[in-house]
């Protein structure tokens, strides 16, 4: 028995060795088969995009091994491009690394196909991470290459990306222009497999514009296209459809689509889209008052966005969480998330980057038109040259006769014209003198009427110094552009609650003054007659009153007679302010830090679409010595300075931060001097209203 045992051991070892070699051979054969498949794809005579699309179906590990042994730089670019696409949704940072690696090689060998696709990849990646300036730059570079090659499919990809970018930037008319061009190109090409995503993008633009019925129409059309083509529904379209149903308060349908979208993003490991869907679910939870679930989904979204450096999604998540905690009364948490929102928002889309994007787009359109004109001019010059060669003999013989006739004609015509001109000049001088007298008389009558209107407006507005009767300390800086003003200030007291507002009516001068009188009366009426002290409810009351006073209807929505306003109430016992705004914000300065509370993005007294909007009432705890500022857009929009540019809100922030420790009356004088020095000899372009109160 013991003599046989070593032989058994040897047999088993040999068996294990044979089995190991068998599986190793199988793995080697499988890897070799995959490498052969890569070589076959790269040898096919198909387009660059088709090759990369086929390579994308091969595993990342196999592609990385193939990249190590591949010597042809053109093939290397396609393999790297496939790796970039595989990581596009699941790992955007890794995708960006591959995109940069590919572009270095493409620029080195001047591969235009790779450059065009690479610029598209950069455009979409930077759009998803919130770097809009880089995104538009790369889309326009790609578009230039695609137009040179007359690549209709590539052109549509670029236009779609630019349309999506402008949607994110809330420049909807420009977005719709690009998205509809994309849709028309695909209809013309007959490439129906791309229709679901592009129709969905048009729906997204309508959703952002607040036209929910139109948005839902396009989302369901995209769903129909996908079903007819037997394609899976995209997470984006499912999520957007849910959003449209949520806006229409059809919450069960909204929840159904959001859950489908979440499952689709998790199946594809699409982190950016999963974070976006979680934010939408959180908003749905808020609408259903399920705040614990809303917090859970909001914090999940924020974590995913921060892990992948998705700035615009971080911004939306922080804003959503601030809203939840404010509604649940956890003002400390609400303040923290509002602060996070304020800190990151300027990095997503600054005024400078918006201007740079516009300039790049304008430069591209200009260069394109200039090239078209150059081509047309070359064609015209060639035709003119042939024509001149044929006609030069005839022109030479006729030139002498024609010149003599022309000189004789002009001498005679000049003589006759001089006679008529002298006669007409005397008649016109007499008429001008008469008209001048009439205009002077009418101007005097109009000016007298406007000065009387000024006295009426001044009688309605409380004296600026009366602000001290309503608040501990404060100031009003009021500089009308004309004799009368479209801006107005208002303050009132009701029990323990003090109210203050700064409003900017449609237009300035006489039309604006009429609107200001109506607005001021409606504010006082809401408080004194109806005992309303909630700013949101006051604005809703004013909105109804203004629509009634101006007899506006839904079909008259294009005539926007209304006003932008910031309205605040302060309860001295609870140390709490409530705020509602129409476009205009409220800025709070505390311990050297500036907090912005934004208003709703629609005015008082104007319809948008078919729905009358309800104003949001926001609560915010305040502390002793907090300073609150309100203003119209006249201060920030005033041109001046060394370069004749706008003052801008960023400079206003610096101004407040530099002077908030000074007494309020002294601040008024400083701010008045700053804007006058800035304006210099330039004309004041709008009414200026700036107010501050100290708690």
JOTAJO-V314087 format. One line per field, one symbol per residue. ss: DSSP state (H for helix, E for strand, C for the rest). psi: psi as a letter, one per 20 degrees, with the letter a starting at -180 (. if undefined). burial: b if it has 24 or more other C-alpha atoms within 12 Angstrom, else e. A space follows every 50 residues. Layout:
ss->???
psi->???
burial->???
//
This chain:
ss->CHHHHHHHHHHHHHHHHHHHHHHHHHHHHHHHHHHHHHHHHHHCCCCHHH HHHHHCCCCHHHHHHHHHHCCCHHHHHHHHHHHHHHCCCCCHHHHHHHHH HHHHHHHHHCCHHHHHHHHHHHHHHHHHCCCHHHHHHHHHHHHHHHHHHC CHHHHHHHHHHHHHHHHHCCCHHHHHHHHHHHHHHHHHHCCHHHHHHHHH HHHHHHHHHCCHHHHHHHHHHHHHHHHHCCCCCCHHHHHHHHHHHHHCCC HHHHHHHHHHHHHHHHHHCCHHHHHHHHHHHHHHHHHCCCHHHHHHHHHH HHHHHHHCCCHHHHHHHHHHHHHHHHHCCCHHHHHHHHHHHHHHHHHHCC HHHHHHHHHHHHHHHHHHHHHHHHHHHHHHHHHHHHHHHHHHHHHHHHHH HHHHHHHHHHHHHHHHHHHHHHHHHHHHHHHHHHHHHHHHHHHHHHHHHH HHHHHHHHHHCCCHHHHHHCCCEEEEEEECCCCCCCEEEEEEEECCEEEE EEEEECCCHHHHHHHHHHHHHHHHHHHHCCCCCCHHHHHHHHHHHHHHHH CCCHHHCCCCCCEEEEEEEEECCCCEEEEEEECCCEEEEECCEEEEECCE CCCECCCECCECCCCCCEEEECCCCCEEEEECCHHHHCEECCCCEECCHH HHHHHHHHHCCCCHHHHHHHHHHHHHHHHCCCCCCCCEEEEEEEC
psi->ghhhghhgggggghgggggghghhhgggggghggghgghggiiqmrrghg ghhhhhiqqgggghhhhhiphphghgghghgghghhjgghmhggghghgg gghggghgjlohghgghghgggghghghjjnhghghghghgghgghhhil ngghghgghgghghghghjkmhghghggghggghghgghjmihigghhhh hghhghghijnhghghghghggggggghjkqqpqhghgghgggghghjkm hggggghghggggghhhilngghggghhgghghghghjkmhghggghghg ggggghhjlnghhgghgggghggghghjjmhggggghhggghhihhignr hghghggggggggghghghggggggghggghgghgghhhhihgghghigg ggggggggghgghhghhhghghghggghgghggghggggggghgggghgh hhhghgghhgpqqhiihiihrgqrrpoonqgagrqiqqqpqrpocippqq qpqorpaabgghgghhgggghhghghghhikpipgghghhgggghghghi lqrhijhhnnobqqqppqqpohgilpqqqqqngqrpppopljqpppoqrq lqrpjqqocjppqpqpopqpqrrpjqppqqqaihghipqbahjkrqgqhh hgghgghijhiqqhhhgghghghghggghcjqqpirqpppqqqp.
burial->eeeeeeeeeeeeeeeeeeeeeeeeeeeeeeeeebbeebbebbeeeeebbe bbbbbbebeeebbbebbeeeeebbbbbbbbbbbbbbbbbbbbbebbbbbb bbbbbbeeeebbbbbbbbbbbbbbbbbbbbbbbbbbbbbbbbbbbbbeee bbbbbbbbbbbbbbbbbbbeebebbbebbbbbbbbbeeeeebebbbbbbb bbbbbbbbbbbbbbbbbbbbbbbebbeeeeebbbbbbbbbbbbbbbbbee beebbebbbbbbbbbeeeebbbbbbbbbbbbbbbbbbeeebeebbbbbbb bbbbbbebbbbbbbbbbbbbbbbbbbbeeebebbbebbbbbbebbebbbe eeebeebbebbeebeeeeeeeeeeeeeeeeeeeeeeeeeeeeeeeeeeee eeeeeeeeeeeeeeeeeeeeeeeeeeeeeeeeeeeeeeeeeeeeeeeeee eebbeebbebbeebeebbebbebbbbbbbbbbbbbbbbbbbbbbeebbbb bbbbbbbbbbbbbbbbbbbbbbbbebbeeeebbbbbbbbbbbbbbbbeee eebeeeeeebbbbbbbbbbbbbeeebbbbbbbbbbbbbbbeeebbbbbbb bbbbbbbbeeeebbbbbbbbbbeebbbbbbbbbbbbbbbbeeeeebbbbe ebbebbbebbeeebbebbeebbebbeebbeeeebbbbbbbbbbbb
//
